[in-house]
Amino acid sequence: MTNTTNLNSHFKHYLKTASIKGASIPDGLQELLLAVAHTCAGLSHEVAQGALIGLLGSAGTGNVQGEVQQKLDVIANDLLIEGVQGCQSLAGLASEEMELPMAVQGTGDYLLLFDPLDGSSNIDVNVSIGTIFSILKKQDPTKPMQTSDFLLSGRHQVAAGYVVYGPQTSLALTLGDGVVMFTLDRTIGEFVLTRHAVEIASATKEFAINMSNMRHWSSPVRRYVEECLAGVSGAREKDFNMRWIASMVADVHRVLSRGGVFMYPWDQREPHKPGKLRLMYEANPMSFLVEQAGGAATNGDQLIMDLIPTDLHERVSVMLGSKEEVERLQHYHSQA
Ligand code: P6P
């Protein structure tokens, strides 16, 4: 992304003036991105209020994934649906929290997918959580939306990003020409450009994985992690550090910010499921950001964004981040 990289510009000004591969951002896409960002700025306030307004704890309902919904999961989902209703180019939307997609205008250029509040198991313990979004270009904008319209590979994304509700509320965005980051200025309720040309270092000394699942992993993943743990006393030329926040948005924000590799691989507890994380509204948007920042994202055998989905809520094994480490993981998988 070029020009308008003058830091401190507000999100709306950025979208109006950004040049993406030499072209300005279409008005309909600007409108949609503004609506998502505005909704997430409001959600940041709700998240920060938490217990003060009775928003912690379970909603007493389950979602399509069979997971217990937190109150904030439901609120985030409802706010995002409401927030984009006026977007004239939005044909429809799909959410982790809903089995079927929902028509907005019915016809239109874009399809929005989101995980409204990822990492919600962390809500009650005051650990960072986030909203992940992906925007696909609808193949035929004149026809009414249907579920099959969403089943496109991650290469069809025209935009992707997340908002992480942490000590700061940060928004990361790619439109296919690099990655930029914004910080919510609560004094004015605006996202302000604070980083541009975000790049993931190819080498790293930091890996992120839930180590308690080690006995369930495939051998290539076990080999990789065991070598990281052994460091210079083993096959690696350096020692490693480990992080695991159990909130994908927070872990990926760290990888984008300072490098590293994030893994949630397939494991044998559910051998018929390719992984835990969802392809369409978690892995694909994060993979788009990571690739645009010079990193890589694989399921072990293929690049995640090359995968052709067959189901809106399908899951995938995820290994993403610093290119050297992801390529090593791919190499170990190719030898298995
Ligand atoms: P575990 C959150 O529930 C999530 O979907 C991701 O955000 C996170 O990376 C992962 O699950 C954490 O899973 O098994 O460590 O609790």
Residues whose N, C-alpha, C, O or C-beta is under 5 A from the ligand:
A	BS01	P6P	D118 G119 S120 N210 A246 S247 M248 V249
